[in-house]
Amino acid sequence: MRIVILGGGYAGVICALRLARRTRGQDSITLVSASPSLVDRIRLHQQAAGQDLGKHGLAELLAGSGVTLKIGRVTRIDPRGSLYLGDERLAFEQLVVAIGSRVDVDSVPGVREHAFTLDAASAGELAARLPSIAARGGRLLVIGGGLTGIEGATELAEAHPGLQVTLLSSGELGENLSEAGRTHLYEALRRLGVTVQKGQVRRIQAGSVELADRSLPFDACLWAGGFVVPELVRQSGLPVNSRGQLLVDPCLRVIGHENIHGIGDAAALVEPPSHMLMGCKTAIPMGVQVAENLARLSRGEDPLPFDYVDTAFCISLGRRDGLLQPYRLDGSPTPWLLRGRMGAWLKEQVCRFVVTSLRFERMGLNIVAWRKTGRKLSPVASQQGTLAA
Ligand SMILES: Cc1cc2nc3c(=O)[nH]c(=O)nc-3n(C[C@H](O)[C@H](O)[C@H](O)COP(=O)(O)OP(=O)(O)OC[C@H]3O[C@@H](n4cnc5c(N)ncnc54)[C@H](O)[C@@H]3O)c2cc1C
């Protein structure tokens, strides 16, 4: 089979490596990535704080695996069997879309023009700007009370004690945490001098944010308002949801297209297992699952459904504090959690594990595992009977 994997993030790389191990050169596997390195996105708030994240070259991560690496930006997906990189055509029999996501900068006016984001290029620009703003006691406004907003605000406040940091959120912070988790989160924000405000942003202008009832001035604004999938996927005509994620069946095949598979941030299950968010903790298992299913297909077997249950949230609160909030099988947070220095240490181990799991996979060692429902699942022959898009 000619298999093309589109995207060299966590999901695409683990999928390519596992598939190469399983099929041992029988199939042609090509991984296409716009960037020659794996962007370690889960550490981009650290990059914004001026830390050196190092580089993980894709050529090195895939070396010796038998996967062909193609660096280039895909400009069109033709679901009938071709990808286009400008004028160049790349044919596939099986396609895995692992194109990931980016911060949504279009749903609120002014974000694109006046705010930084935790995308690789913008995080680098923010890192360059913040030291001078901090030196004169300037204001950083972080917008978004989700996990990236919280990690961003705490990391930047810790790295630049001179900065006046405000975290603006439309909802309650730490909604997915237990009461003890939320209490610890607010304590950490207080300790780091981060002011929390509530409000819905209408627009961002140069130097200020307009809310329904007031405006807030800033010297730098970090927008952490959620992720969307690149437009390329929607433009392909494949079925997508409002965030541009491909709609996939329980075996992660795109609805109505059995030879196209969606993994990572770029895909959303039509029948979701409990509590599944965009995250590397789901992207990597999805990559493994599709690789195993494609290997089954090579052997003439039917694919297996993706069985995943979230285990925990792990949040950094700067380099010296963190939170590990475990979840029950039903998706509710447990009252007990790990916090403080132990939480920070665990979060660091999780971040290291993510890249290490890719390196181990290349060496033939499988260290990726995830919690499952425990239900007995049978192979699924075709999409007949699954929900329509
Ligand atoms: C600051 C921050 C902290 C985070 N913390 C956590 C966390 O603690 N836990 C967690 O689970 N998740 C976390 N996430 C989310 C996590 O980073 C993403 O869910 C994860 O990166 C998704 O992996 P992916 O492989 O699907 O996509 P990505 O990592 O986005 O990779 C997509 C790949 O597709 C390539 N690509 C895109 N467009 C094209 C194109 N047109 N042509 C060719 N290639 C293309 C890109 O170059 C890239 O290689 C965090 C994210 C951020 C920003």
The ligand as an SDF file (V2000), in Angstrom:
LIG
                    3D

 53 58  0  0  0  0  0  0  0  0999 V2000
    1.3130   25.7830   25.2290 C   0  0  0  0  0  0  0  0  0  0  0  0
    0.6380   24.4740   24.9820 C   0  0  0  0  0  0  0  0  0  0  0  0
    0.6050   23.5470   26.0090 C   0  0  0  0  0  0  0  0  0  0  0  0
   -0.0080   22.3120   25.8060 C   0  0  0  0  0  0  0  0  0  0  0  0
   -0.0350   21.4200   26.8340 N   0  0  0  0  0  0  0  0  0  0  0  0
   -0.6020   20.2160   26.6430 C   0  0  0  0  0  0  0  0  0  0  0  0
   -0.6170   19.2480   27.6950 C   0  0  0  0  0  0  0  0  0  0  0  0
   -0.1230   19.4940   28.7830 O   0  0  0  0  0  0  0  0  0  0  0  0
   -1.1970   18.0420   27.4480 N   0  0  0  0  0  0  0  0  0  0  0  0
   -1.7660   17.7410   26.2450 C   0  0  0  0  0  0  0  0  0  0  0  0
   -2.2740   16.6300   26.0800 O   0  0  0  0  0  0  0  0  0  0  0  0
   -1.7720   18.6340   25.2310 N   0  0  0  0  0  0  0  0  0  0  0  0
   -1.2260   19.8630   25.4040 C   0  0  0  0  0  0  0  0  0  0  0  0
   -1.2290   20.7740   24.3860 N   0  0  0  0  0  0  0  0  0  0  0  0
   -1.9020   20.4250   23.1130 C   0  0  0  0  0  0  0  0  0  0  0  0
   -0.9850   19.6210   22.2080 C   0  0  0  0  0  0  0  0  0  0  0  0
    0.1810   20.3510   21.9360 O   0  0  0  0  0  0  0  0  0  0  0  0
   -1.6780   19.2680   20.9160 C   0  0  0  0  0  0  0  0  0  0  0  0
   -2.8780   18.6170   21.2180 O   0  0  0  0  0  0  0  0  0  0  0  0
   -0.8120   18.3670   20.0610 C   0  0  0  0  0  0  0  0  0  0  0  0
    0.2900   19.0960   19.5930 O   0  0  0  0  0  0  0  0  0  0  0  0
   -1.5680   17.7480   18.9020 C   0  0  0  0  0  0  0  0  0  0  0  0
   -0.6940   16.9250   18.2050 O   0  0  0  0  0  0  0  0  0  0  0  0
   -0.8830   16.6590   16.6400 P   0  0  0  0  0  0  0  0  0  0  0  0
    0.1770   15.7060   16.2400 O   0  0  0  0  0  0  0  0  0  0  0  0
   -2.2970   16.3300   16.3740 O   0  0  0  0  0  0  0  0  0  0  0  0
   -0.6490   18.0810   15.9260 O   0  0  0  0  0  0  0  0  0  0  0  0
    0.5550   19.1080   15.9340 P   0  0  0  0  0  0  0  0  0  0  0  0
    1.4500   18.8910   17.0710 O   0  0  0  0  0  0  0  0  0  0  0  0
   -0.0940   20.4400   15.7880 O   0  0  0  0  0  0  0  0  0  0  0  0
    1.3550   18.7640   14.5950 O   0  0  0  0  0  0  0  0  0  0  0  0
    0.8040   19.0470   13.3210 C   0  0  0  0  0  0  0  0  0  0  0  0
    1.8380   18.8260   12.2420 C   0  0  0  0  0  0  0  0  0  0  0  0
    1.2360   19.0760   10.9660 O   0  0  0  0  0  0  0  0  0  0  0  0
    2.1300   19.8610   10.1770 C   0  0  0  0  0  0  0  0  0  0  0  0
    1.3410   20.6210    9.2000 N   0  0  0  0  0  0  0  0  0  0  0  0
    0.3740   21.5350    9.4510 C   0  0  0  0  0  0  0  0  0  0  0  0
   -0.1040   22.0150    8.2870 N   0  0  0  0  0  0  0  0  0  0  0  0
    0.5830   21.4050    7.2970 C   0  0  0  0  0  0  0  0  0  0  0  0
    0.5390   21.4590    5.8690 C   0  0  0  0  0  0  0  0  0  0  0  0
   -0.3290   22.2360    5.2130 N   0  0  0  0  0  0  0  0  0  0  0  0
    1.4050   20.6920    5.1720 N   0  0  0  0  0  0  0  0  0  0  0  0
    2.2790   19.8760    5.7950 C   0  0  0  0  0  0  0  0  0  0  0  0
    2.3510   19.7710    7.1450 N   0  0  0  0  0  0  0  0  0  0  0  0
    1.4980   20.5150    7.8740 C   0  0  0  0  0  0  0  0  0  0  0  0
    2.8600   20.7230   11.1740 C   0  0  0  0  0  0  0  0  0  0  0  0
    4.0670   21.2200   10.6310 O   0  0  0  0  0  0  0  0  0  0  0  0
    3.0700   19.7170   12.3080 C   0  0  0  0  0  0  0  0  0  0  0  0
    4.1980   18.9530   12.0010 O   0  0  0  0  0  0  0  0  0  0  0  0
   -0.6170   22.0180   24.5440 C   0  0  0  0  0  0  0  0  0  0  0  0
   -0.5540   22.9540   23.5180 C   0  0  0  0  0  0  0  0  0  0  0  0
    0.0520   24.1710   23.7250 C   0  0  0  0  0  0  0  0  0  0  0  0
    0.0930   25.1520   22.5790 C   0  0  0  0  0  0  0  0  0  0  0  0
  1  2  1  0
  2  3  1  0
  2 52  2  0
  3  4  2  0
  4  5  1  0
  4 50  1  0
  5  6  2  0
  6  7  1  0
  6 13  1  0
  7  8  2  0
  7  9  1  0
  9 10  1  0
 10 11  2  0
 10 12  1  0
 12 13  2  0
 13 14  1  0
 14 15  1  0
 14 50  1  0
 15 16  1  0
 16 17  1  0
 16 18  1  0
 18 19  1  0
 18 20  1  0
 20 21  1  0
 20 22  1  0
 22 23  1  0
 23 24  1  0
 24 25  2  0
 24 26  1  0
 24 27  1  0
 27 28  1  0
 28 29  2  0
 28 30  1  0
 28 31  1  0
 31 32  1  0
 32 33  1  0
 33 34  1  0
 33 48  1  0
 34 35  1  0
 35 36  1  0
 35 46  1  0
 36 37  1  0
 36 45  1  0
 37 38  2  0
 38 39  1  0
 39 40  1  0
 39 45  2  0
 40 41  1  0
 40 42  2  0
 42 43  1  0
 43 44  2  0
 44 45  1  0
 46 47  1  0
 46 48  1  0
 48 49  1  0
 50 51  2  0
 51 52  1  0
 52 53  1  0
M  END
$$$$
